[in-house]
Amino acid sequence: MDFLMKGRTAIITGGVQGIGFEAAKELANEGVNLILADRNEEAGERALRALSALTSVIFVPTDLTKQESIDTLVTIATKRFKEIHYFVNSAAILDDKSFEDSSFDDWQRMLDVCLLGPMRCLHAILPLMKSQSYGRIVCFSSDSARVGQAKLAYYAAAKAGVTALVKSIAQEVGPHGITANIVSPGATNTPMRMEREASLREQMGPEKYAKRLLTVQKMYPLRRIGEPSDIAGMVTFLLSDRASWITGQVISINGGFTMV
Ligand SMILES: NC(=O)c1ccc[n+]([C@@H]2O[C@H](COP(=O)([O-])OP(=O)(O)OC[C@H]3O[C@@H](n4cnc5c(N)ncnc54)[C@H](O)[C@@H]3O)[C@@H](O)[C@H]2O)c1
């Protein structure tokens, strides 16, 4: 299927690793110009090397917790590519802590990155998209926000906020030719998940951990954990004009983990 995206431009936060990088790779193969925005400069340089043979791509070191960093990102992006057609927010952090053990600082740090981060970005980018009378937005939520998940309470709360934010924005900007949707993955093998799994393995020991992994896999009707490539295709589709009448929707990609 030709997605007719060649020559368009995307900003992808968190586009240097995990799901964001896989989405960037797919878009690069479609001929989309890329601005990768992330606070991890080492991963940024690595991603740049991997993608620059495929498309025009720049990496802009960006911290989603700082409005001036996001404003600089948008200035650099528009100076280089003029129009920004697509915005993808993949950047996030994760904490594996029971709510009882968590502190106000933990909640604040989580909300600052995972909810205020995309809020700051969208506030900076939407005027541009409105002036173009065109834009496509995809933000990541999580199935933990749809059904709840022990030890992820404040992460899930931030992600539920993203869903509410994007749906509301979709209503405001629809008349300007802008769509905004949410992709909600189940457990996916990325650096974010692998880090959490490594610490669980250390806490539980290899035997208990292996049993736990089997139990987790059984919770998925398709009997496996996801890969970034399972998710990236949906990002491409939602950004493309094949999805031009889809807005304000939450699309779970999760091997059947939740069916809501
Ligand atoms: N992997 C999963 O199992 C899973 C499940 C559900 C939802 N998600 C969501 O999917 C998206 C992608 O997840 P992933 O697993 O690929 O994550 P990841 O940890 O592999 O990548 C996230 C990126 O965000 C960046 N980042 C973190 N804080 C930042 C900040 N303040 N400013 C700029 N960049 C920052 C990190 O440097 C990293 O490159 C996230 O929004 C995540 O919440 C992932």
Ligand as a Chemical Component Dictionary entry (heavy atoms), coordinates in Angstrom:
data_LIG
# 
_chem_comp.id                   LIG 
_chem_comp.type                 NON-POLYMER 
_chem_comp.pdbx_formal_charge   0 
_chem_comp.three_letter_code    LIG 
# 
loop_
_chem_comp_atom.comp_id 
_chem_comp_atom.atom_id 
_chem_comp_atom.alt_atom_id 
_chem_comp_atom.type_symbol 
_chem_comp_atom.charge 
_chem_comp_atom.model_Cartn_x 
_chem_comp_atom.model_Cartn_y 
_chem_comp_atom.model_Cartn_z 
_chem_comp_atom.pdbx_ordinal 
LIG N1  N1  N 0  7.352  -0.886 25.846 1  
LIG C1  C1  C 0  6.160  -1.140 26.383 2  
LIG O1  O1  O 0  5.907  -2.264 26.894 3  
LIG C2  C2  C 0  5.088  -0.092 26.374 4  
LIG C3  C3  C 0  3.785  -0.473 26.787 5  
LIG C4  C4  C 0  2.787  0.480  26.799 6  
LIG C5  C5  C 0  3.035  1.773  26.383 7  
LIG N2  N2  N 1  4.305  2.123  25.959 8  
LIG C6  C6  C 0  4.528  3.508  25.541 9  
LIG O2  O2  O 0  5.090  3.503  24.238 10 
LIG C7  C7  C 0  5.979  4.607  24.095 11 
LIG C8  C8  C 0  7.348  4.124  23.664 12 
LIG O3  O3  O 0  7.866  3.267  24.665 13 
LIG P1  P1  P 0  9.251  2.496  24.546 14 
LIG O4  O4  O 0  9.076  1.243  25.288 15 
LIG O5  O5  O -1 9.715  2.487  23.141 16 
LIG O6  O6  O 0  10.168 3.478  25.455 17 
LIG P2  P2  P 0  11.762 3.637  25.565 18 
LIG O7  O7  O 0  12.093 3.827  27.000 19 
LIG O8  O8  O 0  12.457 2.532  24.855 20 
LIG O9  O9  O 0  11.978 5.027  24.817 21 
LIG C9  C9  C 0  11.512 6.209  25.398 22 
LIG C10 C10 C 0  12.385 7.361  24.986 23 
LIG O10 O10 O 0  11.909 8.537  25.672 24 
LIG C11 C11 C 0  13.032 9.326  25.995 25 
LIG N3  N3  N 0  12.719 10.275 27.068 26 
LIG C12 C12 C 0  12.415 9.994  28.360 27 
LIG N4  N4  N 0  12.253 11.125 29.056 28 
LIG C13 C13 C 0  12.452 12.158 28.200 29 
LIG C14 C14 C 0  12.429 13.573 28.331 30 
LIG N5  N5  N 0  12.173 14.181 29.490 31 
LIG N6  N6  N 0  12.670 14.330 27.235 32 
LIG C15 C15 C 0  12.948 13.746 26.050 33 
LIG N7  N7  N 0  12.997 12.403 25.866 34 
LIG C16 C16 C 0  12.744 11.612 26.932 35 
LIG C17 C17 C 0  14.111 8.324  26.392 36 
LIG O11 O11 O 0  15.402 8.893  26.331 37 
LIG C18 C18 C 0  13.878 7.208  25.354 38 
LIG O12 O12 O 0  14.677 7.386  24.214 39 
LIG C19 C19 C 0  6.010  5.299  25.471 40 
LIG O13 O13 O 0  5.145  6.414  25.451 41 
LIG C20 C20 C 0  5.525  4.234  26.422 42 
LIG O14 O14 O 0  4.936  4.779  27.577 43 
LIG C21 C21 C 0  5.316  1.208  25.957 44 
# 
loop_
_chem_comp_bond.comp_id 
_chem_comp_bond.atom_id_1 
_chem_comp_bond.atom_id_2 
_chem_comp_bond.value_order 
_chem_comp_bond.pdbx_ordinal 
LIG N1  C1  SING 1  
LIG C1  O1  DOUB 2  
LIG C1  C2  SING 3  
LIG C2  C3  SING 4  
LIG C2  C21 DOUB 5  
LIG C3  C4  DOUB 6  
LIG C4  C5  SING 7  
LIG C5  N2  DOUB 8  
LIG N2  C6  SING 9  
LIG N2  C21 SING 10 
LIG C6  O2  SING 11 
LIG C6  C20 SING 12 
LIG O2  C7  SING 13 
LIG C7  C8  SING 14 
LIG C7  C19 SING 15 
LIG C8  O3  SING 16 
LIG O3  P1  SING 17 
LIG P1  O4  DOUB 18 
LIG P1  O5  SING 19 
LIG P1  O6  SING 20 
LIG O6  P2  SING 21 
LIG P2  O7  DOUB 22 
LIG P2  O8  SING 23 
LIG P2  O9  SING 24 
LIG O9  C9  SING 25 
LIG C9  C10 SING 26 
LIG C10 O10 SING 27 
LIG C10 C18 SING 28 
LIG O10 C11 SING 29 
LIG C11 N3  SING 30 
LIG C11 C17 SING 31 
LIG N3  C12 SING 32 
LIG N3  C16 SING 33 
LIG C12 N4  DOUB 34 
LIG N4  C13 SING 35 
LIG C13 C14 SING 36 
LIG C13 C16 DOUB 37 
LIG C14 N5  SING 38 
LIG C14 N6  DOUB 39 
LIG N6  C15 SING 40 
LIG C15 N7  DOUB 41 
LIG N7  C16 SING 42 
LIG C17 O11 SING 43 
LIG C17 C18 SING 44 
LIG C18 O12 SING 45 
LIG C19 O13 SING 46 
LIG C19 C20 SING 47 
LIG C20 O14 SING 48 
# 
